[in-house]
Amino acid sequence: MEENKKVSLRDLLLKHPADIAEVLSHLSDEEAAQLLHRLYLRHAAAEPLGEMEPEDSADIIAELDRDEAINILSRMDPDDAVDLLEELPEEVKDEILSRLGPKDAQVLSELLEYPPDTAGGLMSPEVVALPLHLTAQEAIDILRRKVEEVETIYYAYAVDDEGRLEGVISLRDLALARPETRLSALVNRDVISVPVDADAEDVGRLFDKYNYYALPVVDSDRRLLGVITIDDVIDQIREEATEDIYRSHGVPLEERVDTPWYESVRWRMPWLYFNLLTAFVAASVVGAFESTIAKYAALAFFMPIIAGQGGNAGMQTVTIVTRGIALGEVPKGAGWQILRKELILGLINGLAMGIAVGAVGYLWKHTFSLGLVVFLAMTFNMINAGVVGTVIPLVLRALRQDPALASSIFLTTFTDTLGFAFLFVLARLLIPGLR
């Protein structure tokens, strides 16, 4: 058995750290901690831990001997170590920081000061900064010494004597230059940088726009503080996407597929009660027109059709508008143009759907007034869906809330409630005997 474990560990060490992280994530915390201990003895624990989700890696670290955990953290890339520390209880985090080496503790403490959803929270302070007066050969010598200390070297950045960012130096240009060439002759001063307090979503847009592998992070005086690499941005985009999906359907962000059932009940129940409340709002409209339904039961047939189509159309609008906001495609003041477009779409789609359901109503009961009622109700609710689907995310943005909160729970409250109201009010007005 022990021999099999040794072979298994030997095979595991040949894998990429991301593959090892996947193995760890499928084990219980206790089993993962045992495997991580064995990896630690081979000096191979830090990288796989950095590839895991911070909340998962924090659970494993909490199972380890404290000295061992501190040693692993000191070998991790600072940005990954900070993500892990933020998931630990405050007292454990403080203890680890107090027992780290002074240099590591200072670096991590400074990074912890930045909000996690900003450039400062994403960056690594391990960045190569080269004074402009160096020669190409001197710069290459520095890079060779730094290669073991720095997370990833995509570019070298030139700074002045005060540490202010002057430009970026291509490693290709540096390698091909004559040894005596000064960096001042190689530097590209047209460098894109990121303010340390920039929002993480804005950082993602910069990477998407310019297709860089890394971007330097600067303070208000343009002093070079660190670098954000593409892998950090991908992680952030994935987290944002997950958060948006969860929020839009009222699912708590903490829940995972392996969350214990009793935790899931505690997290989901408030949203289910809220959804129940909104369902009662829609149902109250039906209750208010109970006598109308009793006199003309055919209206009940069209209730889910009109409400459901409104909900579907509204979710299309919400999805488009929310995505546009997330990608920076909806500047302030552009809401009226979007609303105008969705009004036109709602009218066109409403007329198309209305003609279809109106024809069904007329052919079914051979009653023109019923066909007219369901035609108008569908048209009005489709227009309503376009308006509501546009307004909800824009209002949430104005309130500095995540537009993804414009979930089906909120949207369908409007489309169901008003869809029923349109149907029954129009029926009373246009169908003889219901006035």
Backbone torsions as a table, in degrees:
resi	resn	phi	psi	omega
1	MET	NA	-47.6	-180.0
2	GLU	-62.5	-36.1	179.3
3	GLU	-65.8	-40.0	177.8
4	ASN	-61.5	-38.4	178.4
5	LYS	-62.9	-40.8	-179.2
6	LYS	-64.8	-42.6	178.8
7	VAL	-63.6	-43.0	-179.9
8	SER	-61.0	-42.4	179.4
9	LEU	-67.1	-40.0	178.9
10	ARG	-62.4	-41.7	177.1
11	ASP	-65.4	-38.6	-178.3
12	LEU	-64.2	-37.9	-178.3
13	LEU	-67.4	-17.6	177.3
14	LEU	-82.7	-10.8	-177.1
15	LYS	-83.6	163.4	173.9
16	HIS	-67.2	146.2	178.3
17	PRO	-52.5	-34.5	179.2
18	ALA	-65.5	-35.0	177.5
19	ASP	-70.3	-37.5	176.8
20	ILE	-65.5	-40.1	178.3
21	ALA	-60.3	-38.6	179.3
22	GLU	-64.8	-39.5	176.9
23	VAL	-61.7	-46.2	-179.3
24	LEU	-60.9	-38.4	-175.7
25	SER	-68.8	-19.7	-179.4
26	HIS	-93.8	1.2	177.8
27	LEU	-99.6	160.6	171.7
28	SER	-67.0	162.4	-178.7
29	ASP	-57.5	-39.9	-178.8
30	GLU	-67.5	-45.1	179.0
31	GLU	-65.7	-41.1	179.2
32	ALA	-63.7	-38.9	179.0
33	ALA	-64.9	-38.2	177.9
34	GLN	-65.1	-43.5	178.5
35	LEU	-66.6	-40.4	179.1
36	LEU	-63.5	-35.3	176.8
37	HIS	-61.5	-42.1	179.8
38	ARG	-68.3	-36.4	175.1
39	LEU	-66.9	-37.1	178.4
40	TYR	-60.3	-39.9	179.1
41	LEU	-64.5	-21.9	176.9
42	ARG	-100.1	11.8	-178.9
43	HIS	57.1	38.7	-176.4
44	ALA	-130.4	26.6	-176.4
45	ALA	-95.6	-29.1	-170.6
46	ALA	-67.4	-47.5	-175.4
47	GLU	-65.0	-47.0	177.4
48	PRO	-60.3	-37.3	179.7
49	LEU	-64.5	-35.8	177.9
50	GLY	-70.4	-18.8	179.5
51	GLU	-86.4	-11.6	-176.4
52	MET	-86.3	165.3	171.7
53	GLU	-64.7	135.9	-174.9
54	PRO	-54.4	-39.6	-178.4
55	GLU	-66.5	-33.2	178.3
56	ASP	-73.3	-43.3	179.4
57	SER	-66.0	-33.0	178.4
58	ALA	-66.1	-38.3	178.0
59	ASP	-62.4	-38.6	-179.6
60	ILE	-71.6	-43.7	179.2
61	ILE	-58.4	-37.1	-178.9
62	ALA	-64.4	-21.7	-179.9
63	GLU	-86.1	-13.9	-175.4
64	LEU	-84.7	159.8	168.1
65	ASP	-57.0	137.0	-172.4
66	ARG	-59.3	-42.4	179.4
67	ASP	-62.3	-39.6	179.7
68	GLU	-66.7	-42.6	178.5
69	ALA	-60.7	-41.0	-179.5
70	ILE	-65.4	-41.3	179.0
71	ASN	-64.2	-39.5	178.7
72	ILE	-66.1	-44.8	179.7
73	LEU	-60.0	-37.1	-178.9
74	SER	-68.2	-19.1	-180.0
75	ARG	-97.1	-8.7	179.6
76	MET	-78.2	157.8	171.6
77	ASP	-61.7	137.3	-173.3
78	PRO	-54.6	-40.9	-178.8
79	ASP	-65.8	-35.9	176.9
80	ASP	-71.3	-39.2	179.2
81	ALA	-62.9	-39.8	179.5
82	VAL	-65.6	-42.4	177.8
83	ASP	-58.3	-40.8	178.7
84	LEU	-66.9	-46.8	-178.2
85	LEU	-58.7	-36.2	-177.7
86	GLU	-66.3	-17.9	179.5
87	GLU	-91.6	-8.9	-178.1
88	LEU	-85.7	153.7	173.0
89	PRO	-57.0	148.8	-174.0
90	GLU	-55.7	-41.2	-177.1
91	GLU	-69.0	-35.4	178.2
92	VAL	-69.2	-43.0	178.6
93	LYS	-59.3	-45.6	-179.4
94	ASP	-63.8	-39.0	179.6
95	GLU	-64.5	-44.8	-179.6
96	ILE	-62.8	-45.0	179.8
97	LEU	-62.1	-36.7	-178.7
98	SER	-70.8	-22.0	-176.9
99	ARG	-103.9	-5.1	174.1
100	LEU	-72.8	162.7	174.1
101	GLY	-61.7	151.4	-175.8
102	PRO	-53.4	-42.7	-177.9
103	LYS	-66.7	-47.9	179.7
104	ASP	-62.9	-42.1	-179.0
105	ALA	-62.7	-39.6	-179.2
106	GLN	-66.7	-44.1	-179.8
107	VAL	-60.9	-48.0	-177.2
108	LEU	-69.1	-38.1	179.0
109	SER	-63.3	-40.1	178.7
110	GLU	-66.0	-40.3	178.9
111	LEU	-67.6	-33.3	179.4
112	LEU	-67.4	-17.1	179.6
113	GLU	-72.1	-23.0	-177.6
114	TYR	-86.8	138.1	174.9
115	PRO	-59.0	141.2	-175.7
116	PRO	-63.5	-22.0	-178.4
117	ASP	-98.0	27.1	176.0
118	THR	-121.7	170.8	177.9
119	ALA	-58.8	-39.7	178.2
120	GLY	-61.2	-35.2	178.6
121	GLY	-74.9	-19.5	179.7
122	LEU	-94.2	-24.4	-168.4
123	MET	-76.0	159.1	168.1
124	SER	-108.7	134.1	178.9
125	PRO	-74.9	-6.5	-178.7
126	GLU	-79.9	89.5	-177.0
127	VAL	-132.1	143.9	179.9
128	VAL	-89.0	114.1	178.6
129	ALA	-113.6	124.6	-174.8
130	LEU	-121.0	127.6	174.8
131	PRO	-65.3	145.3	-175.8
132	LEU	-66.0	-22.0	-175.8
133	HIS	-78.2	-8.7	-179.0
134	LEU	-68.9	155.9	171.8
135	THR	-88.6	166.7	179.3
136	ALA	-59.5	-41.1	-178.7
137	GLN	-66.8	-40.8	177.9
138	GLU	-63.3	-38.8	179.1
139	ALA	-66.3	-41.4	178.7
140	ILE	-63.7	-39.6	177.9
141	ASP	-61.1	-40.2	178.8
142	ILE	-66.1	-42.6	179.5
143	LEU	-61.5	-38.3	179.0
144	ARG	-64.4	-37.1	179.0
145	ARG	-73.5	-29.7	-175.0
146	LYS	-85.2	-14.8	-169.9
147	VAL	-58.1	-30.4	179.9
148	GLU	-82.2	-18.2	-175.5
149	GLU	-95.1	-30.4	-172.0
150	VAL	-94.0	140.3	-177.6
151	GLU	-56.3	-57.3	-180.0
152	THR	-151.4	135.7	177.3
153	ILE	-109.5	103.7	174.2
154	TYR	-98.0	-38.7	-178.9
155	TYR	-141.0	160.5	170.4
156	ALA	-110.7	141.1	-176.0
157	TYR	-113.0	134.7	-179.8
158	ALA	-92.6	136.6	179.5
159	VAL	-130.2	159.6	175.1
160	ASP	-89.3	-171.0	-175.8
161	ASP	-66.5	-20.4	179.3
162	GLU	-94.6	4.6	-179.9
163	GLY	81.2	12.0	179.1
164	ARG	-80.7	140.6	-177.4
165	LEU	-67.2	125.3	179.7
166	GLU	-106.1	-27.6	-178.3
167	GLY	168.5	-175.3	-178.8
168	VAL	-119.5	146.6	-179.4
169	ILE	-120.5	123.2	177.6
170	SER	-69.3	132.0	178.1
171	LEU	-64.7	-30.0	177.1
172	ARG	-65.2	-47.5	178.9
173	ASP	-61.8	-37.7	-179.3
174	LEU	-65.5	-42.5	-178.2
175	ALA	-68.9	-32.3	-176.6
176	LEU	-89.9	-11.9	-177.5
177	ALA	-73.0	156.4	173.6
178	ARG	-65.5	144.6	-175.7
179	PRO	-54.0	-34.1	-175.5
180	GLU	-86.3	-1.6	-178.9
181	THR	-66.3	132.7	178.0
182	ARG	-76.8	147.8	179.4
183	LEU	-63.3	-27.9	179.0
184	SER	-59.6	-23.7	178.7
185	ALA	-87.4	-12.2	-176.3
186	LEU	-107.1	-16.6	-171.7
187	VAL	-71.7	139.8	172.4
188	ASN	-101.5	110.3	-174.3
189	ARG	-81.7	-9.2	177.8
190	ASP	-86.1	68.4	-173.3
191	VAL	-102.1	137.6	175.4
192	ILE	-90.0	126.0	178.7
193	SER	-125.8	167.6	-177.1
194	VAL	-120.4	126.7	173.5
195	PRO	-62.4	143.3	-174.6
196	VAL	-63.0	-24.7	-179.3
197	ASP	-98.6	10.9	-179.8
198	ALA	-64.8	144.0	178.6
199	ASP	-67.4	145.2	-177.2
200	ALA	-59.9	-34.4	179.2
201	GLU	-66.8	-36.9	177.1
202	ASP	-66.2	-36.3	177.0
203	VAL	-62.8	-43.9	178.8
204	GLY	-60.3	-37.8	179.2
205	ARG	-66.4	-36.7	178.3
206	LEU	-63.2	-44.3	178.0
207	PHE	-63.4	-40.0	179.4
208	ASP	-65.8	-37.6	-176.8
209	LYS	-73.5	-43.8	-171.7
210	TYR	-101.3	-10.9	177.5
211	ASN	59.1	37.1	176.6
212	TYR	-85.6	158.7	174.5
213	TYR	-88.5	-21.7	180.0
214	ALA	-155.7	152.7	176.4
215	LEU	-135.0	138.0	179.4
216	PRO	-76.7	148.8	178.8
217	VAL	-111.2	131.6	-175.9
218	VAL	-128.7	159.0	174.7
219	ASP	-91.1	-171.3	-176.4
220	SER	-64.9	-20.1	177.5
221	ASP	-98.8	12.8	-179.1
222	ARG	64.2	22.2	172.6
223	ARG	-74.5	135.1	-177.6
224	LEU	-72.8	120.5	-177.3
225	LEU	-105.7	-30.9	-176.2
226	GLY	179.1	-163.4	-177.7
227	VAL	-144.0	142.3	173.5
228	ILE	-107.8	128.3	-179.3
229	THR	-103.4	161.3	-172.8
230	ILE	-60.3	-33.5	-179.3
231	ASP	-65.3	-34.5	177.4
232	ASP	-66.0	-38.1	-179.5
233	VAL	-69.3	-40.0	178.3
234	ILE	-61.1	-43.7	177.3
235	ASP	-58.7	-43.4	-178.7
236	GLN	-66.4	-41.9	179.1
237	ILE	-62.8	-41.4	178.8
238	ARG	-63.0	-42.7	179.1
239	GLU	-64.1	-41.5	179.1
240	GLU	-63.9	-42.4	-179.9
241	ALA	-63.8	-43.6	177.9
242	THR	-61.7	-44.0	-179.8
243	GLU	-61.7	-42.3	-179.8
244	ASP	-64.4	-42.2	179.4
245	ILE	-63.4	-45.5	-179.5
246	TYR	-62.3	-47.7	-177.0
247	ARG	-63.7	-40.3	-175.5
248	SER	-66.3	-18.0	179.7
249	HIS	-117.2	13.7	175.5
250	GLY	68.4	29.1	178.7
251	VAL	-98.3	132.2	179.9
252	PRO	-63.9	141.2	-175.6
253	LEU	-65.9	-24.2	-175.6
254	GLU	-77.7	-16.1	-171.2
255	GLU	-80.1	141.1	175.2
256	ARG	-131.2	173.1	-177.7
257	VAL	-63.8	-27.2	-178.6
258	ASP	-99.5	13.3	176.7
259	THR	-66.0	134.2	178.4
260	PRO	-56.9	147.7	-173.5
261	TRP	-59.7	-37.5	-176.7
262	TYR	-69.1	-30.4	174.6
263	GLU	-70.2	-41.8	179.2
264	SER	-61.7	-39.8	177.7
265	VAL	-60.7	-45.2	-177.5
266	ARG	-63.4	-37.8	-177.0
267	TRP	-81.0	-35.8	-175.1
268	ARG	-81.9	-31.1	-171.9
269	MET	-55.4	-43.9	179.8
270	PRO	-58.3	-41.5	179.2
271	TRP	-67.3	-37.1	178.9
272	LEU	-66.1	-38.7	176.8
273	TYR	-65.5	-39.1	177.8
274	PHE	-64.2	-42.3	177.8
275	ASN	-62.4	-38.4	177.5
276	LEU	-62.4	-40.8	178.6
277	LEU	-61.3	-45.7	179.9
278	THR	-66.3	-31.8	177.3
279	ALA	-65.5	-38.1	177.0
280	PHE	-64.4	-33.9	177.5
281	VAL	-61.1	-47.6	178.5
282	ALA	-65.2	-40.3	-178.8
283	ALA	-65.9	-29.6	-179.8
284	SER	-63.8	-31.9	176.7
285	VAL	-65.1	-43.4	178.0
286	VAL	-61.2	-42.6	179.4
287	GLY	-62.1	-36.3	-179.0
288	ALA	-66.7	-22.2	-178.6
289	PHE	-113.7	29.5	-178.0
290	GLU	-59.1	-40.6	-178.7
291	SER	-67.3	-33.7	178.8
292	THR	-65.5	-43.2	179.3
293	ILE	-65.3	-39.6	-179.5
294	ALA	-62.0	-36.4	-179.7
295	LYS	-77.1	-29.9	-175.1
296	TYR	-139.9	80.4	-172.6
297	ALA	-62.8	-21.9	-179.4
298	ALA	-59.6	-24.2	178.6
299	LEU	-62.0	-33.0	-179.4
300	ALA	-61.7	-30.2	179.4
301	PHE	-62.8	-36.2	-174.3
302	PHE	-90.6	-9.5	-178.3
303	MET	-56.7	-55.8	-178.6
304	PRO	-66.8	-26.8	-179.7
305	ILE	-68.5	-48.8	-177.9
306	ILE	-68.9	-44.0	179.6
307	ALA	-67.5	-41.5	-177.5
308	GLY	-66.7	-43.0	178.3
309	GLN	-64.7	-37.0	175.7
310	GLY	-62.6	-42.5	178.2
311	GLY	-63.4	-41.4	179.2
312	ASN	-64.0	-46.0	179.8
313	ALA	-64.7	-39.5	179.1
314	GLY	-64.1	-38.8	178.8
315	MET	-66.6	-33.8	174.8
316	GLN	-61.1	-45.3	-179.8
317	THR	-65.9	-46.2	179.3
318	VAL	-57.5	-43.2	-178.6
319	THR	-62.5	-45.8	-178.9
320	ILE	-64.8	-46.6	-177.0
321	VAL	-67.9	-42.8	180.0
322	THR	-63.1	-42.5	177.9
323	ARG	-62.6	-42.8	179.1
324	GLY	-60.4	-40.7	177.1
325	ILE	-64.1	-44.7	-178.3
326	ALA	-62.4	-33.0	-177.9
327	LEU	-93.4	5.1	178.7
328	GLY	74.1	21.2	-178.2
329	GLU	-90.4	-1.7	-178.0
330	VAL	-121.1	83.6	178.4
331	PRO	-66.3	161.7	177.5
332	LYS	-59.7	135.7	179.8
333	GLY	94.5	-8.7	-178.7
334	ALA	-87.6	-2.4	-176.3
335	GLY	-60.3	-36.0	-178.2
336	TRP	-65.9	-38.0	178.3
337	GLN	-64.6	-41.3	179.6
338	ILE	-65.7	-43.1	-179.4
339	LEU	-62.0	-41.2	178.8
340	ARG	-62.1	-43.7	178.2
341	LYS	-61.2	-45.4	-177.7
342	GLU	-69.0	-30.3	174.5
343	LEU	-63.7	-43.0	178.6
344	ILE	-64.4	-44.8	178.9
345	LEU	-62.9	-42.3	-179.9
346	GLY	-61.7	-40.8	179.4
347	LEU	-65.1	-48.1	-178.3
348	ILE	-63.8	-49.9	179.9
349	ASN	-64.6	-36.7	179.4
350	GLY	-64.8	-42.8	177.9
351	LEU	-63.3	-41.9	-179.5
352	ALA	-64.3	-48.8	178.6
353	MET	-67.5	-38.1	-178.8
354	GLY	-63.0	-41.0	178.2
355	ILE	-60.7	-40.8	-178.7
356	ALA	-65.1	-51.0	-177.5
357	VAL	-71.7	-32.3	176.7
358	GLY	-63.2	-40.3	178.4
359	ALA	-64.2	-40.8	178.4
360	VAL	-62.4	-44.2	179.9
361	GLY	-61.4	-42.7	-178.9
362	TYR	-67.8	-46.2	-178.0
363	LEU	-67.9	-31.3	-177.9
364	TRP	-71.7	-50.6	-175.2
365	LYS	-105.3	-4.0	-177.7
366	HIS	53.9	39.8	-179.0
367	THR	-126.0	115.0	-178.2
368	PHE	-62.2	-40.2	-176.6
369	SER	-62.6	-37.9	177.3
370	LEU	-65.4	-43.7	178.0
371	GLY	-60.5	-40.2	179.4
372	LEU	-66.5	-41.1	-179.3
373	VAL	-61.8	-50.6	-176.4
374	VAL	-70.4	-31.0	175.4
375	PHE	-61.4	-49.7	-179.0
376	LEU	-67.9	-40.9	-179.3
377	ALA	-61.9	-42.8	178.5
378	MET	-65.4	-43.6	179.9
379	THR	-60.8	-47.9	-178.7
380	PHE	-63.7	-39.9	-177.5
381	ASN	-71.9	-31.3	176.3
382	MET	-68.8	-38.0	174.9
383	ILE	-65.4	-43.5	176.9
384	ASN	-57.3	-41.2	-179.9
385	ALA	-62.5	-41.6	178.9
386	GLY	-64.7	-40.3	180.0
387	VAL	-67.3	-51.0	-177.1
388	VAL	-64.2	-41.9	179.8
389	GLY	-63.7	-24.7	176.5
390	THR	-85.9	-43.9	-172.3
391	VAL	-70.5	-40.4	-174.4
392	ILE	-58.4	-55.0	-179.8
393	PRO	-64.4	-33.7	179.7
394	LEU	-68.5	-39.7	177.5
395	VAL	-66.5	-41.6	178.6
396	LEU	-62.1	-39.3	176.9
397	ARG	-63.8	-41.9	179.5
398	ALA	-62.7	-30.3	178.5
399	LEU	-87.9	7.0	-179.7
400	ARG	61.9	36.8	174.5
401	GLN	-111.6	160.0	179.8
402	ASP	-67.5	121.3	179.4
403	PRO	-59.0	-19.7	178.7
404	ALA	-64.9	-15.2	176.4
405	LEU	-66.1	-10.5	175.4
406	ALA	-74.1	65.0	-172.0
407	SER	-86.1	176.3	178.6
408	SER	-62.1	-26.9	179.7
409	ILE	-61.5	-46.1	-179.8
410	PHE	-75.6	-44.0	-175.1
411	LEU	-63.4	-49.1	-176.0
412	THR	-67.7	-21.9	173.6
413	THR	-58.7	-43.6	179.9
414	PHE	-73.6	-46.8	-175.7
415	THR	-69.2	-35.4	177.8
416	ASP	-70.8	-50.3	-175.9
417	THR	-61.6	-51.6	-178.3
418	LEU	-72.0	-32.2	177.4
419	GLY	-61.3	-46.0	176.7
420	PHE	-63.0	-43.3	-178.6
421	ALA	-61.4	-44.6	178.1
422	PHE	-57.2	-46.9	-175.7
423	LEU	-61.7	-48.8	-173.6
424	PHE	-76.5	-38.2	178.1
425	VAL	-64.4	-45.5	178.9
426	LEU	-64.0	-36.3	178.7
427	ALA	-62.5	-44.0	179.4
428	ARG	-64.4	-34.3	-177.5
429	LEU	-78.9	-33.7	-167.7
430	LEU	-112.5	-18.9	-179.1
431	ILE	-95.8	121.1	-179.7
432	PRO	-57.3	139.0	178.7
433	GLY	91.7	-8.8	179.5
434	LEU	-106.0	-5.3	-177.2
435	ARG	-67.9	NA	NA
